């Protein structure tokens, strides 16, 4: 599963609120302190296996008006080891009509009890472990009548979703899709809904003829029925876990591809059919790449990907049939500003077909063996396809996401046997920190051993449930080394090292002193490289930091230009590196890593007001080979300093006109726009015709600061094709222009946005509402955002939206003190309305 929602939350909420003047109260945590939570005292063991699933056969049809599924299930099982005469199945919120054992083609009714969550069945006899049996269940699934909650990564948990089933919502297709993780498949079919169960599968779906279907495995038959429906049967011959079962129904275009004779299909809404290969086109190459590096060929019969409206969880690695949120459907113009984010999602879900679907976490406590690998797969793909700089930038962003989360929520073990709710495992520790830990493990053992160990792990645990210790054992067998030290500190512990690095030069020797300053008693063992650059040569020394204070002394004949500690830049840590600025100048020019250059740019950013060499470094970085560092350098320039402005502006003008990266180009336009210099009006006006929405947005915002009327006229022209940042830019122009007729544009754009993109749109919308004094429009907008929180049904979303509404209400009250009469009354009414909405949203959290 991809963490799209949680990334959006942190990205917007931690990084994007400065413009509102938001306080830290926006990030306040809800709920009891961990020490007061009795749920944390429960040991979350793997589920005990009394019976094993062997095969699940389902026959389902749908009642769109009622939002029901009518199902028949034939479940083949056998006792795991001990003989048993009972069976417990998860079956959430169903009507159970019949339970029987099937023998000789005949059904014999069985006694059972049902508590709306589990079905307890008394079997017809005691079965030994060598005997299998088939249970038949006739049932009705009623997902919309089930009261369940999700998490920040999984925003709902009702398993089966009817999207616009009555066709009453304009511009939204009618669809059905499922979401099984964590334990929601048992909302739409009875099963043992645990990760350590695996079985084969056959699923028949009866649907209206006009719709296509998708499920796990191969489409083996299609039968037209006399009532205008069609029955599609999908068969999965390899075992997988129940949470990976899926079905989807809708009016999709199917774009067909192939990989080594296997079907590779892309299901999209028809308006996006022509962009299918822009979106998914690298999938066959990914299949080859991952198969090759793992030495384990993609094992499943096909690979299809489909999008779902209002999808709750970003993306989900259902075996052979990945479901993506509709955010993945983007035009070629939108993809210009995407920075390969969508491709990372595609890579993430595909890699799960080895780590998660093939070898599956035995419990949610060991979720790292699924999700940390999927997170790291994004790095591997970017490194392969777009180069190490792109991968390292992605890794840096992931590390910052984890460190930001820790600041507000605290840290936890990667393998966690104590948690409040299994949904809590889907966090930045399991994903982003886990991915960085795998990167350190790769560096510690070397590429050859790393991938050979993964191959052994997969071969040993294929079609089985597994845990972190089995990963450790695979690495130990391949490397011949005891790896407990690594797993104990990173997998079965929490935190990260905080390093203070200093240097002493004396008698042709340099001593590197590394102190561990973290408050916790834990002392980290950190193998790392130290590169010493002297006399035009680089010498590498491999060392291990293992004490509170370690020192390493190296002799030299020529004083080093640079001593580069953690030269591979892999250690997940906070570092305070005490060095002269001249070493950063040398580092930018000579050290190869993305982080070497990034750290040098950051050092130059701090020094640009007092050191001419820092300005030279920043100007040099404007031509960096990697667009991400060019963008960083552009954004880091302080053009209020005459010395910086004089040398940087000519380069910025060139970038704004010609840089191949839309992100870098937009950053340059923003910097030039901040100068508010009329000589750039023509440049900004021309850039409003760029193919990139992001460049258009930056240009429109810059132009509006110089000629609001001209910007307003252009904004009206751009309305016809507006997405992404351009929507926010147009809204900003309209807010300043103050024409009430334009407010409807912003409200309509928000309504048109759906799925998890709506969260980002909500923050933009609230930002717009904070700037206008129109009570009717503000109340309408608040109602729209409040309705969105009901749809998301997520406590974390509610907390943030509620807090932000309170913050905007305070701003409205403050603005009211500067005006009088009707203007003051309107602002005060808006503030009151926002507070009431905030209270309503906050109350929903408790419910």
Secondary structure as GFF3:
##gff-version 3
##sequence-region A 1 847
A	DSSP	alpha_helix	4	15	.	.	.	ID=ss1
A	DSSP	three_ten_helix	18	20	.	.	.	ID=ss2
A	DSSP	three_ten_helix	24	27	.	.	.	ID=ss3
A	DSSP	three_ten_helix	34	36	.	.	.	ID=ss4
A	DSSP	three_ten_helix	38	41	.	.	.	ID=ss5
A	DSSP	beta_strand	51	63	.	.	.	ID=ss6
A	DSSP	beta_strand	68	79	.	.	.	ID=ss7
A	DSSP	beta_strand	84	90	.	.	.	ID=ss8
A	DSSP	beta_strand	94	103	.	.	.	ID=ss9
A	DSSP	beta_strand	106	109	.	.	.	ID=ss10
A	DSSP	beta_strand	111	114	.	.	.	ID=ss11
A	DSSP	beta_strand	118	127	.	.	.	ID=ss12
A	DSSP	beta_strand	132	141	.	.	.	ID=ss13
A	DSSP	three_ten_helix	143	145	.	.	.	ID=ss14
A	DSSP	beta_strand	160	163	.	.	.	ID=ss15
A	DSSP	beta_strand	175	178	.	.	.	ID=ss16
A	DSSP	three_ten_helix	185	187	.	.	.	ID=ss17
A	DSSP	beta_strand	199	208	.	.	.	ID=ss18
A	DSSP	beta_strand	212	215	.	.	.	ID=ss19
A	DSSP	beta_strand	218	224	.	.	.	ID=ss20
A	DSSP	beta_strand	229	240	.	.	.	ID=ss21
A	DSSP	three_ten_helix	242	244	.	.	.	ID=ss22
A	DSSP	beta_strand	247	250	.	.	.	ID=ss23
A	DSSP	beta_strand	252	259	.	.	.	ID=ss24
A	DSSP	beta_strand	262	269	.	.	.	ID=ss25
A	DSSP	three_ten_helix	270	275	.	.	.	ID=ss26
A	DSSP	alpha_helix	276	280	.	.	.	ID=ss27
A	DSSP	alpha_helix	283	294	.	.	.	ID=ss28
A	DSSP	beta_strand	302	308	.	.	.	ID=ss29
A	DSSP	beta_strand	315	316	.	.	.	ID=ss30
A	DSSP	beta_strand	321	325	.	.	.	ID=ss31
A	DSSP	three_ten_helix	326	328	.	.	.	ID=ss32
A	DSSP	alpha_helix	332	335	.	.	.	ID=ss33
A	DSSP	alpha_helix	341	351	.	.	.	ID=ss34
A	DSSP	beta_strand	359	361	.	.	.	ID=ss35
A	DSSP	three_ten_helix	364	366	.	.	.	ID=ss36
A	DSSP	alpha_helix	368	386	.	.	.	ID=ss37
A	DSSP	alpha_helix	388	409	.	.	.	ID=ss38
A	DSSP	three_ten_helix	422	425	.	.	.	ID=ss39
A	DSSP	pi_helix	429	433	.	.	.	ID=ss40
A	DSSP	alpha_helix	434	445	.	.	.	ID=ss41
A	DSSP	alpha_helix	447	461	.	.	.	ID=ss42
A	DSSP	beta_strand	464	466	.	.	.	ID=ss43
A	DSSP	alpha_helix	468	479	.	.	.	ID=ss44
A	DSSP	alpha_helix	484	490	.	.	.	ID=ss45
A	DSSP	beta_strand	497	506	.	.	.	ID=ss46
A	DSSP	beta_strand	509	516	.	.	.	ID=ss47
A	DSSP	beta_strand	526	534	.	.	.	ID=ss48
A	DSSP	beta_strand	537	545	.	.	.	ID=ss49
A	DSSP	beta_strand	549	555	.	.	.	ID=ss50
A	DSSP	beta_strand	562	565	.	.	.	ID=ss51
A	DSSP	beta_strand	573	577	.	.	.	ID=ss52
A	DSSP	alpha_helix	581	590	.	.	.	ID=ss53
A	DSSP	alpha_helix	594	607	.	.	.	ID=ss54
A	DSSP	alpha_helix	612	621	.	.	.	ID=ss55
A	DSSP	alpha_helix	627	636	.	.	.	ID=ss56
A	DSSP	alpha_helix	642	658	.	.	.	ID=ss57
A	DSSP	alpha_helix	662	674	.	.	.	ID=ss58
A	DSSP	three_ten_helix	678	680	.	.	.	ID=ss59
A	DSSP	alpha_helix	681	687	.	.	.	ID=ss60
A	DSSP	alpha_helix	693	704	.	.	.	ID=ss61
A	DSSP	alpha_helix	708	718	.	.	.	ID=ss62
A	DSSP	alpha_helix	725	737	.	.	.	ID=ss63
A	DSSP	three_ten_helix	740	742	.	.	.	ID=ss64
A	DSSP	alpha_helix	743	752	.	.	.	ID=ss65
A	DSSP	alpha_helix	757	771	.	.	.	ID=ss66
A	DSSP	alpha_helix	775	792	.	.	.	ID=ss67
A	DSSP	alpha_helix	795	816	.	.	.	ID=ss68
A	DSSP	alpha_helix	821	846	.	.	.	ID=ss69
###
